Amino acid sequence: MEDIARVLLVDLAGGQALGIAAGLESSGIRVRSETSVHRLGHSLDAVRLVVVAHRSDDGSVDGVRSALREACPGLSTIFFPLSSRPSTAALLEMAGRIESELRLSGNTDLVALNFRPTRHMGAMIGTSRPMRELYSAIGSVAPTSVSVLIHGESGTGKELAAQAIHSNSSRRDGPFVRVNCAALPASLLESELFGHQRGAFTGATHDRPGRFESANHGTLFLDEIDSAEAALQGKLLRVIEQKEFERLGDNRTRRADVRIIAATNADLPAMARRGSFRADLFYRLASVELSLPPLRARGDDLVLLAAEGVRRLNREVGRSVTTIRRQALDRLMTHRWPGNVRELNNVLCRSLLASDGRAIEPENLPVVLGSSCAYEATDPTSPVHGLREAISSLVAAAPDDLYRRVIDETEKELIGLVLREHDGNIRRASQVLGIARNTLKERIRRFDLLRGEA
């Protein structure tokens, strides 16, 4: 390893700064770690920077400062207080300060974002309690053969969770096949899943196996399962229960040994109660249910995801960004992230492209995350302010069904607000909204509002 720079890390915080040392070493920065200033008998000629990590309530800091002045005269020194359980954000700030100091001394190759999570499963990253609980649940269900239903908002990583289940199962050497049930009309989706024979329909010029056959001895991931129409739901139930099916246009019964993992961001139990989704299929799919936490509930995981996202995007877009400035990170941490990790990656990509240096600055962030855009300068108590903010966040998330999501979310929030204001009185709410009572009742059923009162 090339000796790019040498950092003396004096860890008086009970090992809490070890992750920083590992990050520096992985970036090519030679680090010497000590747990006491009384052990500095070795030559310090190669050292360019001294970093002291200490507990916030450590009363011996002044003595340490004096000892370092005597042992390391003229060397730049950073004292960094840490709590007993420092957050990832605090450790990243520490790495950023080390980076800045090394830049001033001409050592500019430190990758402050080379701070890797200690807990992950497959491609999922996170150390927060909700993610640790998710990892534990996946570890328990993966070795079994039961069907799994994954719930989660758009952009939370439902496919990554499905891949983690597959990778930790006895089927890991078999295929992992993904189907987005919302991406195709019902007639084409049936052919996609079960295959077809030549002549089964116009354009069927040759035999074609379906995804169930392709996933034999592996895992079939059915994303947005709530989009499947009633007729297809019945066929899915049959193949789950009996493991047999027919291609379109063929009477021959085929078998497939496939584990089913389904995912949705809809309320399937409510859909089953309304009759828009088969209850028996729901129960078969939901032998085990997993809920993915939204990004806003994952705390400092955002810092880890941002660091990993920047490293990946650097390769993809040809940038060399090495850090996120504290002010920019603060704005990322306070955003609500309705589009979750997908929205975060979109924001990071736009920020990298806007950056002309090695850091993401606050001004590089999209205006929807800042306070400088025109509509955010208006009265923040205005209902229009909040509505514009929510729509802008959805735009930043760039979902495939943006128009439908904006309309549905706006209509659901509006109807829910008016119903709450009028204590669930449908007649009065319909008058205020200016729509027919039957129309309002249909929307209440559709959005699962006022359960049992519609």
C-alpha positions in Angstrom: 0.0 0.0 0.0 1.4 3.4 -0.9 2.1 5.7 2.1 -0.2 8.5 1.0 -0.4 10.1 4.4 0.0 8.9 7.9 -2.5 9.6 10.6 -1.9 9.0 14.3 -5.3 8.1 15.8 -5.4 8.2 19.6 -8.7 6.5 20.5 -9.7 7.4 24.1 -13.3 6.6 23.4 -13.2 2.9 24.1 -12.9 1.7 20.5 -15.7 3.9 19.1 -13.4 5.3 16.5 -12.1 2.0 15.1 -14.5 2.3 12.1 -12.7 5.6 11.1 -9.3 3.8 11.2 -10.6 1.1 8.9 -12.1 3.6 6.5 -8.8 5.5 6.3 -6.8 2.3 5.8 -9.1 1.1 3.0 -8.5 4.5 1.3 -4.8 4.0 1.3 -4.2 6.2 4.3 -1.7 4.7 6.7 -3.0 4.8 10.2 -1.3 4.2 13.5 -3.8 3.6 16.3 -3.0 4.1 20.0 -5.2 4.1 23.1 -3.0 6.3 25.2 -0.7 9.3 24.7 1.8 7.6 27.0 2.6 5.0 24.3 4.1 7.4 21.7 7.7 6.3 22.1 8.0 5.3 18.4 9.3 7.8 15.8 6.5 10.2 14.6 8.5 11.4 11.6 6.0 10.0 9.1 2.9 11.3 10.9 1.1 14.3 9.2 -1.9 14.5 11.5 -2.9 13.6 15.0 -6.5 12.8 15.7 -7.8 12.3 19.3 -11.2 10.7 19.7 -12.4 11.1 23.3 -15.6 10.8 25.3 -17.6 14.0 25.6 -17.3 13.9 29.4 -13.6 12.9 29.5 -12.0 15.2 32.1 -8.4 14.2 31.1 -8.5 16.0 27.7 -6.5 19.0 28.9 -3.7 16.7 30.1 -3.7 14.8 26.8 -3.5 18.1 25.0 -0.4 19.1 27.0 1.2 15.7 26.5 0.7 15.9 22.7 2.2 19.3 22.5 5.3 17.9 24.2 5.5 14.7 22.2 4.3 16.1 18.8 5.3 19.8 18.6 4.2 21.4 15.4 1.9 18.6 14.3 -1.7 19.4 13.4 -4.1 17.9 15.9 -7.8 17.4 15.9 -9.7 16.7 19.1 -13.1 15.0 18.4 -15.6 14.4 21.2 -17.8 11.3 20.8 -20.8 10.1 22.8 -20.8 6.6 24.3 -22.7 5.4 21.2 -21.7 7.8 18.4 -24.0 8.0 15.4 -22.9 7.3 11.9 -23.4 11.0 11.1 -20.9 11.9 13.9 -18.3 9.5 12.6 -18.8 10.7 9.1 -18.3 14.3 10.3 -15.1 13.1 12.0 -13.9 11.6 8.7 -14.7 14.8 6.9 -12.7 16.9 9.3 -9.7 14.6 8.9 -10.1 14.9 5.1 -10.1 18.7 5.3 -7.0 18.8 7.4 -5.1 16.4 5.1 -6.1 18.6 2.1 -4.6 21.6 3.8 -1.3 19.7 4.2 -1.4 18.6 0.5 -2.7 15.1 1.1 -5.9 15.1 -1.0 -6.6 11.4 -1.7 -8.6 10.6 1.4 -12.1 9.3 0.5 -14.2 10.4 3.4 -17.1 8.5 2.1 -15.2 5.2 2.3 -17.1 4.5 5.5 -18.7 1.1 5.1 -21.6 -0.4 7.1 -20.8 -3.1 9.5 -24.2 -4.7 9.0 -25.8 -5.7 5.7 -27.6 -8.5 4.0 -27.0 -9.1 0.3 -27.3 -5.7 -1.3 -29.3 -4.2 1.5 -27.3 -1.7 3.7 -28.2 -0.5 7.2 -27.4 -0.8 10.9 -30.6 0.7 12.3 -32.9 -1.3 14.5 -35.6 -1.7 11.9 -33.0 -3.1 9.4 -31.5 -5.4 12.0 -34.9 -6.8 12.7 -35.5 -7.3 9.0 -32.2 -9.1 8.6 -33.2 -11.4 11.5 -36.6 -12.1 9.9 -35.0 -12.9 6.5 -32.5 -15.2 8.2 -35.3 -17.1 9.8 -37.6 -17.4 6.7 -34.9 -17.9 4.0 -34.1 -21.6 4.7 -37.8 -22.6 4.6 -39.8 -23.1 1.4 -42.9 -21.0 2.4 -44.2 -18.2 0.3 -43.3 -14.7 1.5 -45.3 -11.4 1.1 -43.1 -8.3 1.3 -44.8 -5.0 2.2 -43.1 -1.6 1.7 -43.5 1.8 0.3 -42.2 2.4 -3.2 -38.4 2.6 -3.3 -37.8 0.8 0.0 -35.9 -2.1 -1.7 -38.5 -4.9 -1.9 -36.6 -6.7 -4.7 -33.4 -6.5 -2.7 -35.1 -8.2 0.2 -36.5 -10.9 -2.1 -33.0 -11.5 -3.6 -31.6 -11.8 0.0 -34.2 -14.4 0.8 -33.3 -16.3 -2.4 -29.5 -16.0 -1.8 -29.8 -17.4 1.7 -32.1 -20.3 0.8 -31.4 -23.8 -0.4 -32.5 -22.6 -3.9 -29.6 -20.1 -4.1 -28.0 -22.0 -7.0 -31.3 -21.9 -8.9 -32.7 -19.0 -10.9 -34.2 -15.8 -9.4 -36.8 -14.6 -11.9 -38.6 -11.2 -11.5 -42.0 -10.2 -12.9 -43.6 -6.8 -12.5 -47.3 -7.5 -12.5 -48.1 -3.8 -13.2 -45.9 -3.5 -16.2 -48.1 -5.7 -18.6 -51.8 -5.8 -19.4 -53.6 -8.9 -18.1 -53.6 -10.8 -21.3 -49.8 -10.4 -21.8 -49.1 -11.0 -18.1 -50.7 -14.4 -18.2 -48.6 -15.4 -21.2 -45.5 -14.0 -19.5 -46.1 -16.2 -16.4 -47.4 -19.4 -17.9 -46.0 -19.3 -21.4 -47.9 -20.1 -24.7 -48.0 -22.4 -27.6 -47.7 -21.4 -31.2 -51.0 -20.1 -32.5 -52.4 -19.4 -29.1 -53.1 -15.8 -30.1 -52.3 -13.4 -32.9 -48.5 -12.9 -33.0 -47.7 -16.2 -31.2 -45.5 -17.5 -33.9 -43.6 -20.0 -31.7 -43.8 -21.9 -28.5 -42.6 -19.9 -25.5 -42.0 -21.1 -21.9 -43.3 -18.8 -19.1 -41.6 -17.4 -16.1 -42.8 -20.3 -13.9 -40.9 -22.7 -16.1 -37.9 -20.4 -16.2 -37.9 -20.3 -12.3 -38.1 -24.1 -11.9 -36.0 -25.1 -8.8 -35.6 -21.4 -8.0 -37.5 -18.4 -6.9 -40.2 -16.3 -8.7 -40.6 -12.7 -7.5 -44.0 -11.2 -8.3 -43.7 -7.5 -7.8 -46.8 -5.3 -7.5 -48.9 -8.4 -7.0 -51.9 -6.2 -6.2 -52.1 -5.3 -10.0 -53.0 -8.9 -10.9 -56.6 -9.2 -12.2 -59.2 -11.6 -10.8 -58.9 -14.3 -13.4 -55.1 -14.4 -13.1 -55.3 -14.5 -9.3 -57.2 -17.8 -9.6 -54.5 -19.3 -11.8 -51.8 -18.1 -9.4 -53.6 -19.7 -6.5 -53.7 -23.0 -8.4 -50.0 -23.1 -9.2 -49.1 -22.1 -5.7 -51.3 -24.9 -4.2 -50.8 -27.7 -6.7 -47.5 -26.6 -8.5 -49.1 -27.2 -11.9 -50.3 -25.1 -14.8 -50.9 -25.0 -18.5 -49.5 -22.8 -21.2 -51.9 -20.7 -23.1 -53.3 -22.7 -26.0 -52.0 -26.0 -24.6 -53.9 -28.7 -22.7 -50.8 -30.3 -21.4 -50.4 -29.9 -17.6 -46.9 -28.9 -16.6 -45.3 -28.8 -13.1 -42.9 -26.3 -11.6 -41.0 -26.4 -8.3 -40.9 -22.7 -7.6 -40.9 -20.6 -4.4 -43.1 -17.6 -4.6 -42.1 -14.2 -3.1 -44.6 -11.4 -3.8 -44.4 -7.7 -3.0 -46.8 -4.8 -2.8 -47.0 -1.3 -1.6 -50.8 -1.6 -1.4 -53.0 -2.7 1.6 -53.7 -6.2 0.5 -55.8 -7.1 3.6 -58.1 -4.1 2.9 -58.3 -5.1 -0.8 -59.2 -8.7 0.3 -62.0 -7.3 2.5 -63.3 -5.2 -0.3 -63.2 -8.2 -2.7 -60.7 -6.6 -5.1 -58.1 -9.2 -4.2 -58.8 -12.9 -3.5 -58.6 -13.6 0.2 -57.5 -17.2 -0.3 -54.6 -16.1 -2.6 -53.6 -13.5 0.0 -53.4 -16.1 2.7 -51.3 -18.4 0.6 -48.9 -15.6 -0.4 -48.7 -14.3 3.1 -47.5 -17.5 4.9 -44.8 -15.1 6.2 -45.1 -11.3 5.9 -42.1 -8.9 5.9 -42.5 -5.1 6.3 -39.7 -2.9 4.9 -39.1 0.3 6.9 -39.3 3.6 5.0 -36.1 5.6 4.8 -37.4 8.3 7.1 -37.6 5.6 9.9 -34.0 4.4 9.5 -32.0 7.2 11.1 -28.3 7.2 10.3 -28.7 4.5 7.7 -29.2 7.4 5.3 -25.5 8.3 5.7 -24.4 4.8 4.9 -26.7 4.7 1.9 -25.5 8.1 0.7 -21.8 7.0 1.0 -22.4 3.8 -0.9 -24.6 5.6 -3.5 -21.9 8.2 -4.2 -19.2 5.5 -4.6 -21.3 3.7 -7.1 -22.4 6.8 -9.0 -18.8 8.0 -9.2 -18.1 5.0 -11.4 -21.3 5.3 -13.4 -21.1 9.1 -14.2 -17.3 9.6 -14.2 -17.1 11.8 -11.1 -14.6 11.7 -8.2 -16.7 13.1 -5.3 -15.2 12.1 -2.0 -17.4 13.7 0.6 -20.7 15.3 1.4 -20.5 18.6 3.2 -22.1 18.8 6.6 -24.7 21.4 5.5 -25.7 19.2 2.6 -25.8 16.1 4.8 -28.1 18.0 7.3 -30.5 18.7 4.5 -30.5 15.1 3.4 -31.1 14.0 6.9 -34.2 16.3 7.5 -35.9 15.5 4.2 -39.0 13.2 4.4 -38.0 10.9 1.5 -41.5 9.8 0.2 -39.7 8.0 -2.6 -37.3 6.3 -0.1 -33.9 4.9 -1.3 -34.9 5.3 -5.0 -35.5 9.0 -4.4 -32.2 9.3 -2.5 -30.2 7.7 -5.4 -32.0 10.1 -7.8 -31.0 13.1 -5.7 -27.4 11.9 -5.3 -27.0 11.4 -9.1 -28.3 14.9 -9.8 -26.1 16.3 -7.1 -23.0 14.6 -8.5 -23.7 15.9 -11.9 -24.1 19.4 -10.5 -20.8 19.2 -8.6 -17.6 20.4 -10.2 -15.3 19.3 -7.4 -14.7 16.5 -5.0 -17.5 17.3 -2.6 -21.3 17.6 -2.7 -22.0 21.1 -1.6 -25.5 22.3 -0.3 -26.0 24.3 -3.6 -25.5 21.0 -5.6 -28.7 19.5 -4.0 -32.0 19.7 -6.0 -34.1 22.7 -5.0 -36.8 20.4 -3.5 -34.4 19.7 -0.7 -33.4 23.3 0.0 -35.0 26.5 1.0 -34.1 28.6 -2.0 -36.8 27.5 -4.5 -39.6 30.0 -5.2 -42.5 28.2 -3.6 -40.6 27.4 -0.4 -40.2 31.2 0.1 -44.0 31.4 0.5 -45.8 31.1 3.8 -44.9 27.6 5.1 -48.3 27.4 6.9 -50.1 27.6 3.6 -51.7 24.3 2.4 -50.4 24.9 -1.0 -46.8 25.0 0.4 -47.2 21.5 1.8 -48.9 20.2 -1.3 -46.2 21.6 -3.6 -43.5 20.1 -1.4 -45.0 16.7 -1.5 -45.5 16.8 -5.3 -41.9 18.0 -5.7 -40.6 15.1 -3.6 -42.6 12.6 -5.8 -41.1 14.2 -8.9 -37.6 13.8 -7.4 -38.3 10.1 -6.7 -39.1 9.6 -10.4 -41.5 6.6 -10.1 -42.8 5.0 -13.3 -46.4 5.9 -12.4 -45.8 9.5 -11.3 -49.0 11.0 -12.6 -51.2 8.3 -11.0 -49.4 8.5 -7.6 -49.6 12.3 -7.5 -53.4 12.3 -8.3 -54.1 9.4 -5.9 -52.1 10.7 -3.0 -53.6 14.2 -3.4 -57.1 12.9 -3.6 -56.7 10.5 -0.7 -55.2 13.3 1.6 -57.9 15.8 0.6 -60.8 13.4 1.2 -59.3 12.2 4.5 -58.8 15.7 5.7 -62.4 16.8 4.9 -63.8 13.6 6.5 -61.9 14.3 9.7 -63.0 17.9 9.7 -66.6 16.7 9.6 -66.4 13.7 11.9 -66.9 11.2 9.1 -70.2 12.7 8.0 -70.3 11.6 4.3 -73.3 13.8 3.4 -71.5 17.0 4.7 -68.1 15.9 3.3 -69.6 15.4 -0.2 -71.2 18.9 -0.1 -67.9 20.5 0.9 -65.9 18.5 -1.8 -68.6 19.2 -4.4 -68.9 15.6 -5.5 -71.8 13.1 -5.4 -72.2 11.0 -2.3 -71.9 7.7 -4.3 -68.6 9.1 -5.8 -67.3 9.9 -2.3 -68.3 6.4 -1.1 -66.4 4.8 -4.0 -63.3 6.8 -3.2 -63.6 5.9 0.5 -63.6 2.2 -0.4 -60.8 2.7 -2.9 -58.5 4.4 -0.4 -59.7 2.3 2.6 -60.8 5.4 4.5 -63.3 5.3 7.4 -63.3 1.5 7.6 -66.8 0.2 8.3 -68.4 3.6 8.0 -68.8 3.9 4.3 
